[in-house]
Structure formats: structure tokens, C-alpha cells
């Protein structure tokens, strides 16, 4: 195993240690030697909404059926005016970014193919990722329960451990488990990777046009994929990744990331949200002028770590909810188990709620909320993964503030109240949002969060300030990152 990355060396021990995850997963789940024979089907909501085709195995007849069990027409992969969007569906962020790219690609008349590692069920690819995702989710939830574990273990794991160059070597090695997904694809078709495992495994197979989307504002070597073009969302991220800032592991860094391998694109945002920025902001100001109750969208992360936090917010807002000065839209994603935790908290506090679990009805609710007043507490829980993620995108348009951890949602053109992060790497999402003025600083203590909620509900100045900053940011193209990523891939 090489202990060199981007012309810089790490110790041989660090390189050896970085390969342990690959060896462990290979021993437990095996390795897919034969390349997957992939074809495209027009399947699911991602096709209905964005005309994005889904890549499935030619011999997986079950994956080639629609929601009603009827066989779908199978298409060969056509590289002309097309790109592959690769994701691993670990958490919600990587899938949300993939959806944003599919949305933008459709607006640019570019054919998008979605390649999701987890969809190749019963393969070592999906089994390995599911195993690693389970570990990540468990520790993420524990970080929200135990302050000691969060401060002394998880904060370091999600920042320092992923910051240094050996983490890029680890990704380079573990991605060898996933190469079967790319062995039979056209080598020159543009691939946009929403996770480094996707980018590395494609490059292992000789693909020549790989773009790596970097979501984190904190420079982490975890996101580096040597041989690809890296896209970042902010100037500070550009400087940090370009200089390989604080990524040393033993030996000093002597070579930077070449300028030809990185571009600042702006924020990765869906076309549907971009085209509606002005009208959605106008609607927020109009609701404030009319004295309507403040609408909050609370978004559950992919690890499902915020259930108790949401219960605390609902309890604090109970009086405002009863007075119709506050409405809570709580997207639980697909976390049925975490919903049971929140449900118990709501019922204990005697807070009534309306449940939304039918996707068609949810879309109807979001559309109606653009023109009609809403009140109370609304829970959104969907089994389908696409619906679980995209529900938040629909509700963003009809909310006044989004209450979220500073994850990939930090970069969306919606007024935001940032709650406690899940891992130190997310801290810089809140810093970015607060600096460009479309989000608050991170409210990591209950008393700070409660004070901000009270201010936002009772007064309009923070809402008006963030709305104006969103409009200013939109004018100068801060939210146009999706377009710039697609254009870079096609070049």
C-alpha cells in the first residue's frame, strides 16, 4: 500500500492503519470481483420529479419494477449529454446533494443517471456501507445523549481523525470494495461523486472525468480524491482544501492541492428552490406583515439524533402554538423509531399533532400552505427514502425559519436557526451561514435556543435581516453551485 497522497507522505504505520477498515469489511462481507452490468430504468419519484434515470443491475429483475410491481423498460447507458450522479445514501446529506444535482441537470436539459451504492442489495458493496453507516448512526445518537462522549470522543473523530491525509488513504483503500459498480460503465462519461468512496472507486476503474463534491466547510482530507476535480461551496473552504490546511500526519506537507484540481462553485441548491427565492422570501415578509404565526421547519438528520431536541423545542413553544403565533413542521425523515421517542415527549407535554405519512398528501399540504394559513404541530414521516429526504425541500418553501443542525442544509437559501451540531466538522456550516447572514450562529445550549425562538416568534427583525441577505446572496450567485458543478462535469 502506498503511503503517499497528493505528493505528500504519511508514516507507513498510519497508511497501514488506514487500510484496516477495508480489510475488515472484505473479511466480513467479501469483495465483488465481477463488474456489475448496469442498465437504466425510469423509476420512482426521482424520475417523476427530475427525469433522472436510476442505474440497476441487468439481472436484478426486482429492481426493474415500478411501485406497483410492473416491469419497467430497460435502457442502455448513453454517455451523450449525460452525467452519472454517484451517492452512497449514508445519512440524508449525500442523497440530498444528489437530488440537487439531478434537479439542476434537468433544468439544463442534461440526462442524469443516479448510481446509489446501497441500492445494490445483497452485494458486498451495500453490506459494507450498511455496516459502516450503522456504526456512524449509533455514535451520532450517543453524542447527543452523552456530553462527555460528544466532547471527548465524537468531536475529535468527526474533525481531527478525518482531517489528516491518512483519512484520504483510508478512503482510497476502502473504496476498492466498490469498484464493481464502475467496471462496465463508459470510462469517459462524467461522474459527479457526492461521497469520496464513489470518486475513488470510479478512478480505480479508470474513469477519466470524475468530479468530487465537497460539502464540508471545514477542510478535511477525508474529502480529497486524488485525480478528480474538487468542488467547494465557499472561499474559506477553497483556501483550506487548496492549501491542505492542518492535514499533516507526521511528515510536513510540502505540496498543495493543484489549482487545476479545485474550483469554488457556490452552494449546491436545487433548481426549484433557486427559481423561487424571490417569491418565497416575499411570502415570508408578507406573513410577518399580516401577523401570521411564525412557521418553523424542524429537520431530522440522517442519523436521527435530534428527537429529544425537537421535544424540548415543542415544549418551549407550546404556549405560542396554542396562541397560533407559532407553527411547527417536523420532518422525521424515515426514522420511525425516533418518532416514537418524540411522540412520547409530545404526548407527555399534552401537545396535539397531525401526522403526514402519505407522500401524495404531503405534496398537497406543501402546495396548499403556500397560500393558506396553517397552525399547530405537523409531523412528517415517510418510509420511502426519497420522500423522507425531499419532504424537507418541499417544506422549506413554505416555512419562515428552518431549525436544523449545521449540516448540508446550512447552504440552502432559507432563513435558518442552527441547533447543536452532530460532530465538529459541522461547526463551519453554521459559521458560513452566520457570516453571509442567512443563518444564526450555532445555538448549542437550551437557554440560547429558547431565547432565539422567543425573539424570532415575537419580533420580525431577524427574519427581515436574513431574508434581505438571502436576496443579496442570490443576486451575486452564491446559491448557483449546482449549475457550476454540472457545467464543470460536462467540460
C-alpha positions as CSV (number, residue, x, y, z in Angstrom):
1,X,0.0,0.0,0.0
2,X,1.4,3.4,-1.0
3,X,1.8,5.9,1.9
4,X,1.8,8.9,-0.4
5,X,-1.2,11.1,-1.3
6,X,-1.1,14.2,-3.5
7,X,2.7,14.1,-3.4
8,X,2.9,14.1,0.4
9,X,3.8,11.2,2.6
10,X,2.3,9.9,5.8
11,X,4.0,7.3,8.0
12,X,3.9,3.7,6.9
13,X,2.2,2.8,10.2
14,X,-0.6,5.4,9.5
15,X,-1.0,4.1,6.0
16,X,-1.2,0.5,7.3
17,X,-3.8,1.5,9.9
18,X,-5.8,3.4,7.2
19,X,-6.3,0.1,5.4
20,X,-7.8,-1.8,8.4
21,X,-11.4,-0.8,7.6
22,X,-11.0,-2.2,4.0
23,X,-9.5,-5.5,5.3
24,X,-12.3,-5.8,8.0
25,X,-15.2,-5.3,5.6
26,X,-13.5,-7.6,3.0
27,X,-13.2,-10.3,5.6
28,X,-16.8,-10.0,6.8
29,X,-18.6,-9.4,3.6
30,X,-16.2,-10.4,0.8
31,X,-15.4,-8.4,-2.3
32,X,-17.4,-8.1,-5.6
33,X,-14.8,-9.3,-8.2
34,X,-17.1,-9.2,-11.2
35,X,-18.2,-5.8,-12.5
36,X,-21.9,-5.0,-12.2
37,X,-23.8,-5.0,-15.5
38,X,-25.7,-1.7,-15.1
39,X,-28.7,-0.6,-17.1
40,X,-31.1,2.4,-16.5
41,X,-34.8,2.5,-15.6
42,X,-37.2,5.4,-15.3
43,X,-38.1,4.6,-11.7
44,X,-39.5,6.3,-8.6
45,X,-40.1,9.9,-7.6
46,X,-36.6,11.0,-8.7
47,X,-37.7,10.2,-12.3
48,X,-41.1,11.7,-11.9
49,X,-39.7,15.0,-10.5
50,X,-36.4,15.3,-12.4
51,X,-36.4,12.7,-15.2
52,X,-33.3,11.2,-13.6
53,X,-32.8,7.5,-14.5
54,X,-31.8,5.0,-11.9
55,X,-28.9,2.5,-12.5
56,X,-29.7,-1.1,-11.6
57,X,-28.2,-4.4,-12.3
58,X,-29.4,-6.1,-15.5
59,X,-30.1,-9.4,-13.7
60,X,-31.9,-7.7,-10.8
61,X,-35.5,-8.1,-12.1
62,X,-37.0,-6.9,-8.8
63,X,-35.1,-3.6,-9.0
64,X,-36.6,-3.1,-12.5
65,X,-40.2,-2.9,-11.3
66,X,-42.2,0.1,-10.6
67,X,-44.1,0.8,-7.3
68,X,-46.9,-1.4,-8.4
69,X,-44.7,-4.4,-9.2
70,X,-44.9,-3.9,-13.0
71,X,-41.7,-4.4,-15.1
72,X,-40.1,-1.2,-16.4
73,X,-38.4,-0.7,-19.7
74,X,-34.7,-1.1,-19.5
75,X,-32.3,1.4,-21.2
76,X,-28.6,1.2,-22.0
77,X,-26.4,3.9,-20.5
78,X,-26.0,6.6,-23.1
79,X,-23.0,8.9,-22.4
80,X,-24.1,11.7,-24.8
81,X,-25.0,14.9,-22.9
82,X,-25.3,12.9,-19.7
83,X,-23.7,12.5,-16.3
84,X,-23.7,9.9,-13.6
85,X,-24.5,11.2,-10.0
86,X,-23.0,8.8,-7.6
87,X,-24.1,8.6,-3.9
88,X,-24.0,6.1,-1.1
89,X,-27.2,7.2,0.7
90,X,-25.4,7.2,4.1
91,X,-27.4,9.8,6.0
92,X,-29.6,12.3,4.2
93,X,-26.9,14.8,3.1
94,X,-25.3,12.8,0.3
95,X,-28.7,11.9,-1.1
96,X,-30.0,15.5,-0.8
97,X,-26.9,16.8,-2.7
98,X,-27.5,14.1,-5.4
99,X,-31.1,15.3,-5.8
100,X,-30.0,18.9,-6.1
101,X,-27.7,17.9,-9.0
102,X,-30.5,15.9,-10.7
103,X,-32.8,18.9,-10.4
104,X,-30.2,21.3,-11.9
105,X,-29.3,18.8,-14.6
106,X,-32.9,18.6,-15.7
107,X,-33.2,22.4,-15.9
108,X,-30.1,22.3,-18.2
109,X,-31.5,19.5,-20.4
110,X,-28.8,17.1,-19.3
111,X,-29.6,13.5,-18.8
112,X,-28.8,12.3,-15.2
113,X,-28.2,8.8,-14.0
114,X,-28.5,8.1,-10.3
115,X,-26.0,5.5,-9.0
116,X,-26.7,4.6,-5.4
117,X,-24.3,2.1,-3.8
118,X,-26.9,1.0,-1.2
119,X,-29.4,0.0,-3.9
120,X,-27.2,-2.9,-5.0
121,X,-28.7,-5.1,-2.2
122,X,-27.1,-8.5,-1.3
123,X,-23.8,-7.4,-2.7
124,X,-20.6,-6.8,-0.6
125,X,-20.9,-3.1,-1.7
126,X,-24.3,-2.5,0.1
127,X,-23.5,-4.7,3.0
128,X,-20.2,-3.0,3.8
129,X,-21.8,0.5,3.6
130,X,-24.8,-0.6,5.7
131,X,-22.4,-1.9,8.4
132,X,-20.3,1.3,8.4
133,X,-23.5,3.5,8.4
134,X,-24.9,1.7,11.4
135,X,-21.7,2.4,13.4
136,X,-21.8,6.1,12.4
137,X,-25.5,6.5,13.3
138,X,-25.1,4.8,16.7
139,X,-22.2,7.1,17.6
140,X,-24.0,10.2,16.3
141,X,-27.0,9.5,18.5
142,X,-24.8,8.7,21.5
143,X,-23.1,12.1,21.0
144,X,-26.4,13.8,21.6
145,X,-27.1,11.8,24.7
146,X,-23.7,12.0,26.4
147,X,-22.0,15.3,26.7
148,X,-18.8,13.6,27.8
149,X,-18.8,11.2,24.8
150,X,-19.5,14.1,22.4
151,X,-16.8,16.5,23.8
152,X,-14.0,13.9,24.3
153,X,-14.6,11.3,21.6
154,X,-17.1,12.2,18.8
155,X,-15.9,15.8,18.2
156,X,-12.4,14.5,17.7
157,X,-13.5,11.6,15.5
158,X,-15.5,13.9,13.2
159,X,-12.8,16.5,12.9
160,X,-9.2,15.5,13.8
161,X,-9.5,11.9,12.7
162,X,-11.0,12.9,9.3
163,X,-8.7,16.0,8.9
164,X,-5.3,14.4,8.2
165,X,-4.1,12.8,5.0
166,X,-4.3,9.2,6.3
167,X,-8.1,9.5,6.1
168,X,-7.8,10.1,2.4
169,X,-5.7,7.0,2.2
170,X,-8.3,5.1,4.2
171,X,-11.0,6.1,1.7
172,X,-8.7,5.2,-1.2
173,X,-8.3,1.7,0.2
174,X,-11.9,1.1,1.4
175,X,-13.3,2.2,-2.0
176,X,-11.7,-0.9,-3.6
177,X,-14.7,-2.7,-2.2
178,X,-17.0,-0.7,-4.5
179,X,-15.2,-0.8,-7.9
180,X,-17.6,-3.4,-9.3
181,X,-20.1,-0.5,-9.8
182,X,-17.9,1.2,-12.4
183,X,-16.1,-1.6,-14.2
184,X,-18.6,-1.7,-17.1
185,X,-19.6,1.9,-17.4
186,X,-18.3,4.1,-20.2
187,X,-15.0,5.4,-19.0
188,X,-15.5,8.9,-20.3
189,X,-19.0,9.6,-19.0
190,X,-18.9,12.5,-16.5
191,X,-19.3,11.3,-12.9
192,X,-20.2,13.6,-10.0
193,X,-19.4,12.0,-6.7
194,X,-21.4,13.0,-3.6
195,X,-19.1,10.9,-1.4
196,X,-15.3,10.2,-1.7
197,X,-15.9,6.5,-1.9
198,X,-17.7,7.0,-5.1
199,X,-15.0,9.1,-6.6
200,X,-12.1,6.8,-5.6
201,X,-13.8,3.6,-6.8
202,X,-14.5,5.2,-10.2
203,X,-10.9,6.3,-10.5
204,X,-9.7,2.8,-9.5
205,X,-11.6,1.6,-12.6
206,X,-10.0,4.1,-15.0
207,X,-12.9,6.6,-15.3
208,X,-11.5,9.8,-16.7
209,X,-13.9,12.6,-15.8
210,X,-14.6,12.5,-12.0
211,X,-15.9,15.5,-10.0
212,X,-15.8,15.3,-6.2
213,X,-18.4,17.4,-4.4
214,X,-17.1,18.6,-1.1
215,X,-19.9,19.5,1.3
216,X,-17.9,20.4,4.4
217,X,-16.7,23.9,5.1
218,X,-14.1,22.6,7.5
219,X,-11.1,21.4,5.5
220,X,-10.9,17.6,5.9
221,X,-8.6,15.3,4.0
222,X,-11.5,12.8,4.1
223,X,-13.0,14.5,1.1
224,X,-9.9,14.5,-1.1
225,X,-9.9,12.2,-4.1
226,X,-6.7,12.4,-5.9
227,X,-7.2,12.5,-9.7
228,X,-10.6,14.2,-9.5
229,X,-11.8,17.8,-9.7
230,X,-12.9,19.0,-6.3
231,X,-15.8,21.5,-5.9
232,X,-16.3,23.5,-2.8
233,X,-19.0,25.9,-1.7
234,X,-17.2,28.8,-0.1
235,X,-13.9,30.9,-0.3
236,X,-12.7,29.6,3.1
237,X,-13.2,26.0,2.0
238,X,-11.3,26.8,-1.2
239,X,-8.3,28.1,0.7
240,X,-8.4,25.3,3.3
241,X,-8.5,22.5,0.7
242,X,-6.2,24.2,-1.7
243,X,-3.5,24.6,1.0
244,X,-4.3,21.2,2.6
245,X,-4.7,23.2,5.8
246,X,-3.8,21.3,9.0
247,X,-3.9,18.0,7.2
248,X,-0.4,16.9,8.3
249,X,0.1,13.4,9.6
250,X,3.6,13.1,10.9
251,X,5.6,14.4,7.9
252,X,5.1,18.1,7.0
253,X,3.1,18.8,3.9
254,X,5.3,20.0,1.1
255,X,2.8,20.1,-1.9
256,X,-0.6,21.7,-2.1
257,X,-3.7,20.6,-4.0
258,X,-3.1,21.9,-7.6
259,X,-5.3,24.8,-8.6
260,X,-6.4,22.8,-11.6
261,X,-8.0,20.2,-9.2
262,X,-10.3,22.5,-7.3
263,X,-12.9,25.2,-8.0
264,X,-15.3,27.2,-5.9
265,X,-18.8,26.7,-7.2
266,X,-21.0,28.3,-4.6
267,X,-23.8,26.4,-2.7
268,X,-25.3,23.2,-4.0
269,X,-29.0,24.1,-4.3
270,X,-31.9,22.6,-6.2
271,X,-33.3,24.5,-9.3
272,X,-36.8,24.5,-7.8
273,X,-35.6,26.4,-4.7
274,X,-33.4,28.8,-6.7
275,X,-36.1,29.9,-9.1
276,X,-38.4,30.6,-6.2
277,X,-36.1,32.5,-3.9
278,X,-37.7,35.9,-4.5
279,X,-41.3,34.8,-4.3
280,X,-40.7,32.6,-1.2
281,X,-38.9,35.5,0.6
282,X,-41.7,37.8,-0.4
283,X,-44.2,35.4,1.1
284,X,-42.2,35.3,4.4
285,X,-42.3,39.1,4.7
286,X,-46.0,39.1,3.8
287,X,-46.9,36.6,6.5
288,X,-44.9,38.7,9.0
289,X,-46.7,41.9,7.9
290,X,-50.1,40.2,8.3
291,X,-49.1,39.0,11.8
292,X,-49.5,35.3,10.9
293,X,-47.8,32.7,13.2
294,X,-44.2,32.1,12.6
295,X,-43.6,28.8,10.7
296,X,-40.7,26.6,11.8
297,X,-39.4,23.6,9.8
298,X,-37.5,21.2,12.1
299,X,-35.4,18.7,10.1
300,X,-34.2,15.4,11.5
301,X,-30.8,14.3,10.3
302,X,-30.0,11.0,8.7
303,X,-28.6,9.6,12.0
304,X,-31.8,10.5,13.8
305,X,-30.1,12.3,16.7
306,X,-32.5,15.2,17.3
307,X,-35.6,13.6,18.7
308,X,-35.2,14.9,22.3
309,X,-34.1,18.3,21.0
310,X,-37.3,18.6,19.0
311,X,-39.4,17.6,22.0
312,X,-37.7,20.4,24.0
313,X,-38.5,22.9,21.2
314,X,-42.1,21.9,21.1
315,X,-42.5,22.1,24.8
316,X,-41.0,25.6,24.9
317,X,-43.2,26.7,22.0
318,X,-46.4,25.2,23.4
319,X,-47.9,28.5,24.5
320,X,-47.1,30.1,21.2
321,X,-48.6,27.2,19.3
322,X,-51.8,27.4,21.3
323,X,-52.0,31.2,20.6
324,X,-51.4,30.4,16.9
325,X,-48.2,32.6,17.0
326,X,-46.1,29.6,16.1
327,X,-46.4,26.5,13.8
328,X,-44.1,23.5,13.8
329,X,-43.5,21.4,10.7
330,X,-41.3,18.5,11.9
331,X,-39.8,16.2,9.3
332,X,-38.7,13.0,10.9
333,X,-37.4,11.5,7.6
334,X,-37.8,7.8,7.7
335,X,-37.0,7.4,11.4
336,X,-40.0,5.6,12.8
337,X,-38.1,4.6,15.9
338,X,-37.0,8.2,16.6
339,X,-40.6,9.3,16.0
340,X,-41.8,7.1,18.8
341,X,-39.3,8.9,21.1
342,X,-40.7,12.3,20.1
343,X,-44.3,11.1,20.2
344,X,-43.9,10.2,23.8
345,X,-42.4,13.6,24.6
346,X,-45.3,15.4,22.8
347,X,-48.0,13.4,24.5
348,X,-46.4,13.9,27.9
349,X,-46.4,17.6,27.3
350,X,-50.0,17.4,26.0
351,X,-49.1,18.8,22.6
352,X,-51.5,17.6,19.9
353,X,-50.2,17.0,16.4
354,X,-51.2,16.0,12.9
355,X,-49.4,13.1,11.2
356,X,-48.5,13.1,7.5
357,X,-47.1,9.9,6.0
358,X,-48.7,9.7,2.6
359,X,-46.3,11.3,0.0
360,X,-49.1,12.5,-2.3
361,X,-50.9,14.1,0.6
362,X,-47.7,15.7,1.9
363,X,-47.1,17.3,-1.5
364,X,-50.6,18.6,-1.4
365,X,-50.1,20.0,2.0
366,X,-46.9,21.9,1.0
367,X,-48.7,23.3,-2.1
368,X,-51.7,24.4,-0.1
369,X,-49.5,26.0,2.6
370,X,-48.1,28.5,0.0
371,X,-51.5,30.3,0.0
372,X,-53.3,29.1,3.2
373,X,-52.7,29.7,6.8
374,X,-51.5,26.7,8.9
375,X,-51.3,26.2,12.6
376,X,-50.4,23.5,15.2
377,X,-47.8,20.8,15.0
378,X,-47.4,18.7,11.9
379,X,-45.3,15.5,11.8
380,X,-43.9,14.2,8.5
381,X,-42.8,10.5,8.4
382,X,-42.2,8.6,5.2
383,X,-40.9,5.1,4.6
384,X,-39.6,5.9,1.1
385,X,-36.1,7.3,1.4
386,X,-36.6,9.8,-1.4
387,X,-39.7,11.2,0.3
388,X,-38.0,11.2,3.7
389,X,-35.3,13.5,2.3
390,X,-37.1,15.6,-0.2
391,X,-40.0,16.3,2.1
392,X,-37.7,18.9,3.8
393,X,-37.1,20.6,0.4
394,X,-40.9,21.0,-0.2
395,X,-41.5,22.4,3.3
396,X,-38.6,24.8,3.0
397,X,-40.6,26.9,0.6
398,X,-43.5,27.4,3.0
399,X,-41.5,27.9,6.2
400,X,-40.2,31.1,7.7
401,X,-37.3,29.6,9.6
402,X,-35.6,26.2,9.2
403,X,-34.4,24.8,12.5
404,X,-31.5,22.4,11.6
405,X,-28.1,21.2,12.7
406,X,-25.5,22.9,10.6
407,X,-25.2,20.1,8.0
408,X,-25.6,20.2,4.2
409,X,-28.8,22.3,4.9
410,X,-26.5,25.2,6.1
411,X,-26.1,26.2,2.5
412,X,-29.7,26.5,1.4
413,X,-31.4,29.9,0.8
414,X,-33.8,29.7,3.7
415,X,-33.7,31.6,7.0
416,X,-32.1,29.2,9.5
417,X,-31.8,28.8,13.2
418,X,-28.9,26.4,13.8
419,X,-29.1,24.0,16.7
420,X,-26.3,21.9,18.2
421,X,-24.1,20.2,15.6
422,X,-23.5,16.4,15.4
423,X,-19.8,16.4,15.0
424,X,-17.2,19.2,15.0
425,X,-17.0,19.1,11.2
426,X,-20.5,20.7,11.0
427,X,-19.5,23.8,13.0
428,X,-18.2,25.6,10.0
429,X,-21.6,25.2,8.3
430,X,-23.1,27.5,11.0
431,X,-20.1,29.8,10.7
432,X,-20.7,30.1,6.9
433,X,-24.4,30.8,7.4
434,X,-24.0,33.4,10.1
435,X,-21.2,35.2,8.1
436,X,-23.3,35.5,4.9
437,X,-26.3,36.4,7.0
438,X,-28.8,33.7,6.1
439,X,-28.5,31.7,9.4
440,X,-27.8,32.2,13.1
441,X,-24.8,31.2,15.0
442,X,-24.9,27.7,16.5
443,X,-27.4,27.6,19.5
444,X,-25.7,24.7,21.3
445,X,-27.3,25.4,24.7
446,X,-31.0,25.2,25.6
447,X,-31.2,28.6,27.1
448,X,-29.7,30.2,24.0
449,X,-32.0,28.2,21.7
450,X,-35.1,29.3,23.8
451,X,-34.0,32.9,23.7
452,X,-33.6,32.8,19.9
453,X,-37.0,31.1,19.5
454,X,-38.7,33.8,21.6
455,X,-37.0,36.6,19.7
456,X,-37.9,35.1,16.3
457,X,-41.6,34.5,17.3
458,X,-42.2,37.8,19.0
459,X,-40.2,40.1,16.7
460,X,-39.5,40.4,13.0
461,X,-36.0,41.9,12.8
462,X,-34.0,38.6,12.5
463,X,-36.4,37.3,9.8
464,X,-36.2,40.6,7.8
465,X,-32.4,40.7,8.1
466,X,-32.0,37.1,6.9
467,X,-34.5,37.5,4.1
468,X,-32.7,40.5,2.8
469,X,-29.3,38.8,3.0
470,X,-30.7,35.8,1.0
471,X,-31.9,38.2,-1.7
472,X,-28.4,39.8,-1.8
473,X,-26.6,36.5,-1.9
474,X,-28.9,35.3,-4.7
475,X,-28.0,38.3,-6.8
476,X,-24.3,37.6,-6.7
477,X,-24.7,33.9,-7.4
478,X,-23.8,32.3,-4.0
479,X,-26.5,29.7,-4.4
480,X,-25.6,28.7,-8.0
481,X,-23.2,25.9,-7.1
482,X,-25.3,23.2,-8.6
483,X,-25.2,24.8,-12.1
484,X,-21.4,25.3,-11.8
485,X,-20.8,21.7,-10.7
486,X,-22.8,20.3,-13.7
487,X,-21.0,22.7,-16.1
488,X,-17.6,21.6,-14.7
489,X,-18.5,17.9,-15.1
490,X,-19.6,18.4,-18.8
491,X,-16.4,20.3,-19.6
